[in-house]
Amino acid sequence: MNREEIFNGLAESPKVDVCVLGGGINGLSVFRELALQGVNVLLVEKHDYCSGASAALSRMVHGGLRYLENGEFSLVRESLVERDRLLKNAPHYVAPLPTTVPIFDIFSGLANGAVRFLGLTRRPSRRGAVAVKMGLGIYDFLTRKRALMPKHAFRGRRATLSRWPALNPQIKSSATYYDAWVSQPERLGIELLKDGLAAGSHARAVNHAELTLTAPGRYELKDGVTGTVAAIEPALIINATGGWIDIANGALFSKASRPAPLMGGTKGSHLIIDNPELMEALDGHMIYYENEDGRICILFPYLGKVLVGSTDIRVDDPETVRCEPDERDYILQSLAFVLPDIKIRPEEVVFQFSGVRPLPASEDSFTGRIPRDHFCTFVETGDNGPPVLCMIGGKWTTFRSFGELAADLALERLERQRRVATGDRAIGGGRHFPSDREAWIHDVALATGLSKERMRTLLARYGTDSTLIADFIAVGSDHVLPHPGYSARELQFLIRNEAVEHLDDLLLRRTTLAISGELSLDMTDAALALLAHEKHWPPARAAHERERFLTLLAARHGVDEETLSARNEQRSALCETTARSG
């Protein structure tokens, strides 16, 4: 369904069983869960799908090793189960990640858990070898039956520095274990959306739209693209807006019945760095390290660059978060601590991002101690309005189980039965994923006429759903774009089939062009031309969209127009060098 059909349908029949508010990873998860059960469900996202915290995660899919000292054993157990499910259900996006912990002490950190148990809130001391060994032992125990990845192993100082000579020489030892990483979390969110929509016409979703209270118990949906307005009468509302939950509740409840604040989010910022020496120093591992203040930080290879993060700062307004200069300095200082001889030039920071962790309200003075678990709570609107189920907390790794929990509570309230389980259900392009990728690539390339290299790229981007895109590319006139890894037909497919309404939807979330540091000004303009043509925008509208995107890119991600222009020249020089060598 397109936007017009959705609003026309609501005009004819405004009643829906469930309205899910929020198109982040948790909202998309519960939407998919309910759609698969045959529930008449409508998803409403104020901005774009996965444009908030779900686009600002550390790109890790993990159990949460450090949560053990908070006593959150059930969360770690659940996270490890969901991590292993994602390795099976989304193998096109989620893969094992060898992780090495540099250790600077032996016995320190043993009291951290006791401090938490006693209700004290001082910062934890540095985790020594014994504390790390205990934590990794629990990790191995919790995954012993599935055993998808190797158990942890320790190295002494000499062996560690032999493998990673750039590490801070003050280390005493290191430990290596396995977690996982996700290459394109925003795309996985889109695939959850598509899975839900594919369940039937009873499942509908619209981005860039807003739900507001118009009268006691009555709601209105406004399309932010066309301005169309439709009344809506949900039997139940699920507030899955994460860090925006209290703000969203302000729009759902009258002032007299508005609930007390439920959220107390913190901001996490990350940098993407293009430095070959740094990439080589990692040797394919994530380095999971403590900064000098005890804050856990990470760095690992990501899409040909290195991702480094993160901070943990309380915030009040999730709409305004960005990576501030002092956060950037903090992250670079932490990097200098763990890899002291590697120097990062300012221009090597090719992208930055920041998001709000949707944590429950807490008075804990140390943000690292705020629980990372999730739960749901019903809030009655009064005035004969529908109940609101608020999804509180949660981490990206557990989106499926959190969505399952919320869906089961909604089904119980609706007096409906679950009929489809999702624990072992593949997601999007993870369906029928080939064990022999090269044989699959050969067969699809032969059937479509695309090159094996092109199909290898498409498989990495879209999993087995890449056959749909390959078929679309093969039946039309195509041409390469200023970024040789993309073609016009590929972007046209995304625009037509994935609810792209703005340039940032396409360049920040449907593709990895921006976050990988490979977006140039020429590529921006080429993508805009395709989008404007598909949307029938007049020149003035296209110019406004260009200005809007460049402003957002500079303000939120530290990439200005001058940087994009410089990448034009870099790309041209690379093409000339390639042509001469060929």
C-alpha angles and dihedrals in degrees: 000000000000125000094267093052092049094052092043089052092051091049089056096042117012095179118105129169095224133011111198111204113205130041099214122118094282094046091048090048095053090042090056091046093052095042090055089054091056095251118155095243133171122194118204122191120184095207125008130317112277092000098129129048090337089068094045104057123124089253089244124133101198148144094239106250094191093052089073092077088055087058092244094141095146090053092050091048092049092045093052091050091050092044090056091046090054091051087059101033099042106027091151091066107019122063139162117276121200106221127198125197116203108216122207101176140033112215104015121112096038091115095052094092092045091051090054093046091053091052096247118143107203118133114272120255120242113288111245131202095274094051092047090048091053093049094048090047089058089047091054092045093052092052098037095111096050096035094180092155137033122277120254122277134196128221128195123236096268095049091045095052090044090058096036107023093171093065120111104280091221091079120118098200143323139233127212124202136153131254126148142251135211119224100197113016093168091056091049086055090053089052091053087052093050092047089054094046091048089062090078147280090299087076117072134167136184130184127201090037134115134214118211138174111250100174135350106305094356127107139191129206117210123194109225091201103049101015091236115153128205133178116238130196110193122184088209135012123207113202104208097157096121111202088013095059096109091044091050091048088056088062094044102048134055113245092254095055100036111131125236116268113287103182136069105174129186129210124241121191129192139187130215110213129195104204119133093201090055092048092051092048091060093058091206095307134114111238107218105192145159120242118223090268093056095256113142113238134179140202127180142151111282126179093329094314133073124260116211128183176249152339129180112208129155115247135187102193116046092188094070103044118132136150103274123209093253091053091050089051091049093052092047090047090053089051090051089052096055097035102026100173097053113092121203118207117213093245090056090070095088099173140007133191140181135193142173120254106223097231126164118257109279139170093208109133092212111063093206088067096058108112115257094200124112136228140163130234131188118227119190115223096203120206088087090292124142122272117258120223109206119205105212125195123338137149128241095251093061098048094118097051091043091051090047091052093050092045092051091051090049092048090051091052090047091046091238130137128234110244103171128051119207105191093100098025115120117234123232111296090014090078114109089356109185122246087205103049096178093054090049091048091050093051096047093044089052092049096047102032092237119134121261089242091055093048091048089056093046092049090054091049101042110010115218090339084077088086088072091052093044090052090049092049092047097056099052143052108275137184137185121256131219086276103061093208092069133054133199095251092053092055091043089056091052093047093050098042109030108055095256108175103155136035092248090055087062103036100036103035116013089048135027095229096115102038092047090057091241099112114113130184091252091053091047091054093045091052091046091052090054093046093047091050093050092047095041092235119175117232093263092054092048091049090051090050091051092051091046093053096045091049092050093046092053097042099043104027107028095241114125132188092260090057091049090050091051089054089057088063093044091052092048092050091049092050091050092050091048092049092051093048090047 
